[in-house]
Amino acid sequence: MTSIFDQNLPRTAANFAPLSPLGFIERTAEVYPERLAIVHGSLRQTWAQTYARCRQLASALRRSGIGKNDTVAVMLPNTPPMVEAHFGVPMAGAVLNAINTRLDPETVAFMLDHGEARAVIVDPEFAPVMAKALALRKNPAPLLVIDAEDALYGPASQLLGNTTYEAFLATGDAAFAWDLPSDEWDAIALNYTSGTTGNPKGVVYHHRGAAANAISNVLEWDMPKHAVYLWTLPMFHCNGWCFPWTVAARAGVNVCLRRVDAQAIFDAMREHGVTHYCGAPIVHGLLVNAPEAMKSGVPAGVRAMVAGAAPPASMIEGMEKMGFDLTHVYGLTEVYGPATVCAKHEAWDQLDIGERARLNARQGVRYHLERDVRVLNPETMQPVPQDGETMGEIMFKGNIAMKGYLKNPQATEEAFAGGWFHSGDLAVQYPDGYIKIKDRSKDIIISGGENISSIEVEDVLYRHPDVLAAAVVAKPDAKWGETPCAFVELKLGAQATPQDIVAHCKKHLAGFKVPRAVVFGELPKTSTGKIQKFELRKRAGSADAIDV
């Protein structure tokens, strides 16, 4: 029976429009056409100019025969073409595949083939890798290759395509009449996971989720109009955590940065009045540990967002000393980047640094527009007791979740089993509802039948004044099965010994949790700053990992 609330109440274009982040740039270009949108070297580009260029890109793609559900890959640093691609590609109805710029040619070739890319836009810095990848492709279909030259990089050593980015844009119409997707469930982006075994999985985003996460970013950060956002986070990483669309929604400024460098970051903050930036812990650590002279004159009140690992007390102290406000978020590629936030309370300001660090180290609560996030028992799919001790798996539900894995129905079904997205992260939930990760399911160390959280041991290592970065993995042991092996990157000039590190851990950990081996050296990291534990696991069984 039809409800009285449905009778003669039709859904039409007048009262319903699909949610999409593409509407953000349209509005901002109308309302704030002369406001600054992009800064890159000497380039200053307004929102009206940026919107026109995005429409040109969309038009040029259409005229090249690329349209609905076609994949357009890009291999670009944080430069203006990367910002424009986040709007121009989906305006054409196509799907943006932003490729990690540090990948090897074999992996890039796999992504181009698996995603069935019809076009690729490549920066000259990555032309050598892309050239090899193009040669390795198994898909015989022709691929439009566009060279996005950048004056800040210098002359290109080689051009791969028959056209440059600017020449390609010139073939498009700046007044191109694009439209929102007919269905907000349509794909907007394809992002590949940084899988450690086998081929990476292709994570498909929809317009609704991209819009929801972009708006949630604004709400979680209380992000004002005309915020000045510094691109320290790679835009290829979960589409820059959806911040290209967030900045457009706030008519903000995209301050582009080709590569992460402490001097360049502080210079940009001073010159452009940066108000916000995001990054992995290593990026914030780079700034905290920079020479004091380098920090001189940096504006106070910069808002920083950190994800990838809980910020240790030393980082929080260092950020506060610089006058920065740090927000801890958590998420995965499958949930568009950050989807929970450790929302702070005013009462926390009165606590000592150790207690504040403990509270801020939690992954927190759901983003505003995420439906739910819980720690569930993966066997029963029931919530674990909120006692801060009982472990379960973090699971998400709602709009900020992928459509699924491209061409992988089995993995998609497993990921969404029971009506929740399974993160694979083991965690506890506290009485106040806040979640804290204890480990990835694959990172738990089982020693003599006892579970050891590598994150718990890492938290203790970070409290040592000489430790810059740390990671703990399982080391095979004939007696115990596994024991903790600590890989430690020391601060410049530090003199700590393995024995010092072990003695420090014994003060704060139960005996069976103390690392039995300590290895010093630079830690292997991904392009987004995450420590590559799979590499460390290989090393843990080698002769270098000597028991202390």
C-alpha positions in Angstrom: 0.0 0.0 0.0 1.3 3.4 -1.0 1.9 5.8 2.0 0.1 9.0 2.1 3.5 10.7 2.1 4.3 9.2 -1.3 1.0 9.9 -3.0 1.4 12.7 -5.7 4.8 13.6 -4.2 7.1 12.9 -7.1 10.9 12.9 -7.0 12.0 15.3 -9.7 14.9 17.4 -10.7 13.3 20.3 -8.8 13.5 18.5 -5.4 16.3 15.9 -5.7 19.8 16.0 -7.0 22.5 13.3 -6.7 25.2 14.1 -4.1 28.5 14.8 -5.8 31.6 16.9 -4.8 31.6 18.3 -8.4 28.9 20.8 -7.3 31.4 22.4 -4.8 33.6 23.9 -7.5 30.7 25.1 -9.5 29.3 27.0 -6.5 32.7 28.4 -5.4 33.4 29.6 -9.0 30.1 31.4 -9.0 30.3 32.9 -5.5 34.0 33.6 -5.2 35.3 33.7 -8.8 38.3 36.0 -8.1 39.4 34.2 -4.9 42.7 32.4 -5.1 42.3 28.7 -5.8 45.8 27.4 -6.6 49.4 28.5 -5.8 52.3 26.7 -7.5 55.6 28.5 -7.7 54.8 31.8 -9.4 51.4 30.6 -10.6 48.3 32.2 -9.0 45.1 30.8 -10.3 41.6 31.9 -9.3 38.5 29.7 -8.8 36.9 31.0 -12.0 40.1 30.1 -13.9 40.3 26.7 -12.3 36.7 25.9 -13.0 37.1 26.9 -16.6 40.2 24.7 -16.9 38.4 21.7 -15.3 35.6 22.1 -17.8 38.2 22.3 -20.6 39.7 19.1 -19.4 36.3 17.4 -19.3 35.4 18.7 -22.8 38.8 17.6 -24.2 38.4 14.1 -22.8 34.9 13.8 -24.3 36.1 15.0 -27.7 38.8 12.2 -27.4 36.0 9.6 -27.1 36.4 9.2 -23.3 33.2 9.3 -21.3 30.9 7.5 -18.8 32.8 4.9 -16.7 36.0 5.2 -18.7 39.1 5.2 -16.5 41.6 8.1 -16.8 44.8 7.4 -14.9 47.2 10.1 -13.7 50.7 9.8 -12.3 51.3 13.3 -10.9 52.8 15.0 -7.9 50.8 17.6 -6.0 50.6 20.1 -8.9 47.8 22.1 -10.5 46.9 19.4 -13.1 46.4 16.9 -10.2 43.9 19.4 -8.6 42.1 19.9 -11.9 41.9 16.2 -12.6 39.8 15.6 -9.5 37.1 17.7 -11.1 37.7 17.6 -14.9 37.9 13.8 -15.2 34.6 13.0 -13.4 32.9 16.0 -15.1 33.4 14.0 -18.3 31.7 11.1 -16.6 35.0 9.2 -16.3 36.7 7.7 -13.3 39.9 9.1 -11.9 42.7 6.6 -11.1 45.5 8.5 -9.3 48.5 6.2 -9.3 51.1 6.2 -6.5 54.2 7.9 -7.9 56.6 5.6 -6.1 55.4 2.4 -7.7 57.6 0.2 -9.9 56.7 -0.2 -13.6 55.3 -3.7 -13.2 52.8 -2.5 -10.7 51.8 0.6 -12.7 51.3 -1.6 -15.8 49.1 -3.9 -13.8 46.9 -1.0 -12.7 46.6 0.5 -16.2 45.5 -2.9 -17.5 43.3 -3.9 -14.6 41.6 -0.5 -14.5 41.3 -0.5 -18.3 42.7 3.0 -18.5 41.7 4.9 -21.7 44.1 7.8 -21.0 47.0 8.6 -18.7 48.3 12.0 -17.6 51.9 11.9 -16.5 54.4 14.3 -15.0 57.9 14.4 -16.5 59.5 13.3 -13.3 57.7 9.9 -13.6 58.1 9.5 -17.4 60.9 6.9 -17.2 58.7 4.7 -14.9 55.6 5.2 -17.0 57.5 4.5 -20.3 58.5 1.1 -18.9 55.0 0.5 -17.6 53.5 1.3 -21.0 55.8 -1.2 -22.6 54.7 -3.9 -20.1 51.0 -3.5 -20.7 49.2 -6.6 -21.8 46.1 -4.7 -22.9 46.4 -4.0 -26.7 43.8 -1.2 -26.6 45.3 2.2 -27.5 46.0 4.6 -24.6 46.0 8.4 -24.9 49.1 9.6 -23.1 49.3 13.3 -22.0 52.5 14.9 -20.8 51.9 17.3 -17.9 55.0 19.4 -18.0 55.9 21.5 -15.0 58.3 24.4 -15.0 59.2 23.8 -11.3 60.6 20.4 -12.3 62.5 21.6 -15.3 62.8 20.4 -18.9 61.3 16.9 -19.5 63.9 14.3 -20.2 61.4 12.5 -22.4 57.9 13.0 -23.7 55.7 9.9 -23.9 52.6 11.1 -25.7 51.7 13.1 -28.7 50.4 16.1 -26.7 51.1 18.1 -23.6 48.6 18.9 -20.9 48.2 22.5 -21.9 47.8 21.6 -25.6 45.2 19.0 -24.7 43.2 21.5 -22.6 43.3 23.9 -25.5 41.2 21.4 -27.5 38.4 21.6 -24.9 35.6 24.1 -24.3 35.8 26.2 -21.1 32.0 26.5 -21.2 31.5 22.7 -21.5 28.0 21.9 -20.2 28.8 19.1 -17.8 26.2 17.6 -15.4 26.0 15.8 -12.2 26.0 12.0 -12.4 22.6 10.5 -13.1 23.1 8.4 -10.1 25.2 9.3 -7.0 26.3 5.6 -6.8 28.2 6.1 -10.0 32.0 5.6 -9.7 34.1 8.8 -9.3 37.5 7.3 -8.5 39.6 4.1 -8.5 42.3 3.8 -5.9 44.6 0.8 -5.5 45.5 -0.6 -2.1 49.2 -0.9 -1.2 48.9 -4.6 -1.0 51.9 -6.4 0.5 51.2 -9.8 -1.1 49.8 -10.4 -4.6 48.4 -7.7 -6.8 46.8 -4.6 -5.2 43.0 -4.4 -5.1 41.2 -1.7 -6.9 38.9 0.2 -4.6 36.0 2.0 -6.3 34.6 5.2 -4.8 31.2 6.7 -5.6 30.1 10.3 -5.8 27.9 10.1 -2.7 30.8 8.9 -0.5 33.2 11.4 -1.9 30.8 14.2 -1.1 30.1 12.9 2.3 33.7 12.5 3.3 34.6 15.9 1.9 31.9 17.6 3.9 32.9 15.6 7.0 36.4 16.9 6.7 35.0 20.4 7.0 32.9 19.5 10.0 35.6 17.6 11.9 38.1 20.4 11.5 35.7 23.3 11.7 37.3 24.4 8.5 36.5 28.0 7.7 35.9 29.7 4.3 39.1 30.5 2.4 41.3 28.2 4.4 44.8 27.9 3.0 45.6 24.2 2.6 49.2 23.0 2.1 49.5 19.8 0.0 51.9 17.8 2.1 49.7 14.7 1.7 49.9 13.0 -1.7 46.8 13.5 -3.7 47.2 10.0 -5.0 46.6 8.7 -1.5 42.8 8.1 -1.2 42.3 11.2 -3.4 44.2 13.3 -0.8 41.7 12.1 1.8 39.0 13.9 -0.3 40.6 17.3 0.4 40.7 18.4 -3.2 36.9 18.5 -3.0 36.9 19.8 0.6 39.1 22.8 -0.3 36.7 23.6 -3.2 33.7 23.4 -0.8 35.4 26.1 1.4 36.6 28.2 -1.5 40.1 27.7 0.0 43.6 27.9 -1.5 45.5 24.8 -2.7 49.2 25.5 -2.0 50.9 22.9 -4.2 54.1 21.1 -3.1 56.0 18.8 -5.4 57.8 17.0 -2.6 57.8 16.9 1.2 60.7 18.9 2.6 60.8 20.7 5.9 62.4 23.9 4.6 59.8 24.1 1.7 56.9 23.4 4.1 57.9 26.1 6.6 58.7 28.6 3.8 55.2 27.9 2.3 53.6 28.4 5.7 55.2 31.8 6.1 54.7 33.0 2.6 51.1 31.9 2.1 49.7 31.9 5.6 49.0 28.2 5.6 46.1 27.3 8.0 45.8 23.5 7.4 47.8 20.5 6.3 47.6 16.7 6.6 50.2 14.0 6.7 51.5 10.7 8.1 53.4 10.8 11.4 56.7 11.0 9.6 55.8 14.3 8.1 54.8 15.9 11.4 57.9 14.4 13.0 60.0 16.0 10.2 58.7 19.4 11.3 59.0 18.8 15.0 62.6 17.7 14.7 63.6 20.4 12.3 66.2 23.0 13.5 64.6 25.8 15.5 65.9 28.5 13.2 63.9 26.9 10.3 60.6 27.3 12.3 61.1 31.0 13.0 58.1 33.2 11.9 55.8 30.3 11.2 52.2 31.4 11.8 50.6 30.2 15.0 47.4 28.2 15.0 48.1 25.9 12.0 45.8 23.0 12.0 47.4 19.6 11.4 45.8 16.3 10.7 47.7 13.0 11.4 46.8 9.4 10.5 48.7 6.2 10.0 49.8 5.8 13.6 48.9 7.3 17.0 50.8 10.5 17.7 53.2 9.9 20.6 53.6 12.3 23.5 56.8 13.7 22.0 55.0 14.7 18.8 52.1 16.3 20.6 54.5 18.3 22.7 56.5 19.3 19.7 53.5 20.4 17.8 52.2 22.4 20.7 55.5 24.1 21.1 55.3 25.3 17.4 51.7 26.5 18.1 50.1 23.8 15.9 46.8 22.1 16.7 47.0 18.3 16.0 43.9 16.2 15.1 44.2 12.4 15.0 42.1 10.6 12.4 41.9 7.0 11.2 40.8 5.2 8.1 41.7 3.0 5.2 41.6 3.3 1.4 38.2 1.5 1.4 36.7 4.3 3.5 38.0 7.2 1.5 40.9 7.9 3.9 39.9 9.2 7.4 36.5 8.0 8.6 37.0 8.3 12.4 38.4 11.2 14.4 39.7 11.5 17.9 37.4 14.3 18.8 38.9 16.4 21.6 37.2 17.7 24.7 38.0 20.9 26.4 38.5 19.1 29.7 41.5 17.3 28.2 43.4 20.6 28.0 43.8 20.6 31.8 45.5 17.2 31.8 49.2 16.5 31.8 50.9 15.7 28.5 51.1 11.9 29.2 47.4 11.7 29.8 46.5 13.9 26.8 48.8 11.7 24.6 47.0 8.6 25.8 43.5 10.1 25.0 44.6 11.6 21.7 46.2 8.3 20.6 42.8 6.7 20.3 41.3 6.4 16.8 38.1 8.0 18.2 34.6 8.1 16.9 32.9 8.1 13.5 33.0 11.0 11.1 29.9 13.1 11.0 28.5 11.6 7.8 29.5 8.0 8.4 26.6 5.9 9.6 28.4 3.8 12.2 31.7 2.4 13.3 32.0 -0.3 16.0 34.4 -2.9 17.4 32.7 -6.2 16.7 33.5 -9.8 17.4 34.2 -11.0 13.8 32.8 -14.4 14.6 29.5 -13.4 16.2 29.2 -9.9 14.6 28.2 -8.6 18.0 29.7 -5.5 19.7 32.5 -6.3 22.2 32.1 -4.9 25.7 33.1 -1.2 25.9 35.7 -1.9 28.6 38.9 -0.8 26.9 40.2 -4.4 27.1 38.1 -6.8 25.0 39.5 -6.9 21.5 37.5 -7.2 18.3 37.6 -5.9 14.7 36.9 -2.3 13.7 34.0 -2.3 11.3 32.3 0.5 9.3 28.8 1.0 7.9 27.4 3.9 5.8 28.0 6.2 2.9 31.8 6.6 3.5 32.6 3.1 2.2 33.7 2.0 -1.2 31.4 0.5 -3.8 33.7 -2.6 -3.7 36.8 -4.1 -5.2 37.1 -3.8 -9.0 36.7 -7.2 -10.7 36.9 -9.0 -7.4 33.5 -10.1 -6.2 34.8 -12.6 -3.7 37.0 -10.0 -1.9 34.1 -7.6 -2.0 31.7 -10.1 -0.5 34.2 -10.9 2.3 34.8 -7.3 3.0 31.1 -6.6 3.5 30.1 -9.8 5.2 27.3 -9.3 7.8 26.4 -5.8 6.5 29.6 -4.1 7.8 33.0 -3.3 6.1 35.6 -5.4 7.8 38.8 -3.2 8.4 41.1 -6.0 9.5 42.2 -3.8 12.4 42.0 -5.2 15.9 40.9 -2.7 18.6 39.1 -2.1 21.9 36.3 0.3 22.6 36.2 2.4 25.7 33.2 3.2 27.9 33.0 6.7 26.2 32.7 5.0 22.8 36.2 5.9 21.6 38.0 3.2 19.7 41.7 2.4 20.0 43.6 0.1 17.6 45.7 -2.6 19.2 47.0 -4.1 16.0 46.4 -5.3 12.5 45.2 -8.9 12.7 48.4 -9.9 10.8 50.6 -7.8 13.1 49.7 -9.4 16.5 52.7 -11.2 17.9 51.9 -14.5 19.6 54.7 -15.4 22.0 54.3 -18.5 24.1 50.6 -18.4 23.6 50.3 -14.7 24.7 49.1 -12.0 22.4 51.4 -9.0 22.2 50.2 -5.8 20.5 53.0 -4.4 18.4 51.4 -0.9 18.8 51.6 -1.1 22.5 55.4 -1.8 22.3 55.8 0.9 19.7 54.1 3.5 22.0 56.7 2.7 24.7 59.6 3.0 22.2 58.4 6.4 21.1 58.7 7.6 24.7 62.4 7.2 24.6 64.0 10.6 23.9 66.4 9.3 21.3 63.8 7.5 19.1 62.6 9.2 15.9 60.6 6.3 14.5 59.9 2.7 15.6 58.2 -0.4 14.4 57.8 -3.8 16.1 57.3 -7.1 14.3 57.4 -10.8 15.2 60.8 -12.6 15.1 60.7 -16.4 14.8 61.9 -18.0 18.0 62.5 -21.7 18.6 61.2 -21.6 22.2 58.4 -19.0 22.2 57.3 -19.3 18.6 57.6 -15.5 18.2 59.2 -12.7 20.1 59.0 -8.9 19.5 61.8 -7.5 17.3 62.1 -3.6 17.4 63.4 -1.6 14.5 64.4 1.8 15.6 65.4 5.0 13.7 67.3 7.3 16.0 67.3 11.1 16.0 70.3 12.8 14.5 73.2 12.7 17.0 71.5 10.2 19.3 73.8 7.7 21.1 71.3 5.1 22.5 72.4 1.5 22.4 70.1 -1.6 22.0 70.7 -2.3 25.7 69.4 1.2 26.5 66.3 0.6 24.4 65.6 -2.7 26.1 66.1 -1.2 29.6 63.7 1.6 28.7 61.0 -1.0 27.6 61.5 -3.0 30.8 60.3 0.0 32.8 57.0 0.2 31.0 56.1 -3.3 29.8 55.5 -6.8 31.1 58.6 -8.9 30.6 57.2 -11.1 27.8 56.4 -7.9 25.8 59.9 -6.5 25.9 61.7 -6.7 22.5 64.3 -9.5 22.4 66.0 -7.9 19.4 66.7 -4.2 18.5 67.9 -3.2 15.1 68.9 0.4 14.3 68.6 2.0 10.9 66.3 3.9 8.6 62.9 2.3 8.4 61.4 1.4 5.0 58.4 3.5 4.3 55.7 3.9 1.7 55.2 7.1 -0.3 52.6 8.1 2.2 54.9 7.7 5.2 53.6 4.3 6.5 56.3 2.0 7.7 56.5 -1.2 5.6 56.2 -3.9 8.2 56.2 -6.7 5.6 59.8 -5.6 4.8 60.7 -5.6 8.4 59.3 -9.1 8.9 61.7 -10.3 6.3 64.6 -8.7 8.1 63.5 -9.9 11.5 64.6 -13.5 10.6 68.0 -12.4 9.4 71.3 -12.3 11.1 71.0 -8.6 11.6 68.2 -9.0 14.1 70.4 -10.2 16.9 68.9 -10.8 20.3 69.9 -8.4 23.1 
